[in-house]
């Protein structure tokens, strides 16, 4: 799976180890009660833009993990 700015939070969280990467980047949506209702619509790009998260760095780490190259 290739993670892009348009990948939903729900799909990203289906990737083993993704939650740890999102926490490393201080992604607040993991604990937000409203995110549970929007996970299928909320994209990584939207989250990064809203919270000032380094999208390029986040995508690079998520894709390394998806390719089996992450820690």
N, C-alpha and C positions, 0 to 999 in steps of 0.2 A: 504494500500500500504506500503510495506517495502522498505525503501530507502537504497540502497547499493552504494558502490563506482562506480558501473557500471550504476547507474540510470542517465538518461540524465537530463540536466538542464531544458529542456522543461517539462519533467514529474514532476520534483521537483517543478517547478513554478506553476504547476496545483494544488498543495497542498495549501489549504488556510493557510495563515500565514507564508509560506515558505520564501517569499521575505524578511520579517523582520528578520528571522533567518540568511539568507544569508548575509544581510547587517550587522548584528551584528558581523559576522565573517570576515567582510571587503572583501567580494567577489566582485571583480571588474567587473566580467562578466555581472552583471545586467545592467550596463550602457555602456558597450563596444559595439560600432556599429557592430563589426564583430560577436559578440555573437548572434545577431539576425539572422544571416545567418547559424549559426552552432548549435543552441539550440537543435536540434534533434539528434546531434551526440556527442556534448560535454558532457562528464560525470563529475559527482561530484568529482570522484577520480582524473581525469585529472586536473580539476580546482584547487583542493586542492594541488596537487603536484606541479603545475606550480607556484602557488602564496604562497606556504608555509603555507597553512591553516591547522589547526588542524582537520584532517579528522575524527578521532574518535569522537571528541567532536561535530563536525558539524552533523555527522550521528546520534549521540545520540539525539540531540535536534530535528532534523528533524523527527526522528522516534517517539519521544514522541508526537510531534505535529500530526503526522499521526495517532497515536493511540488515539488522543483526550485527551492526558494528559498534553499537553503544555499549556502555558498561553494564 
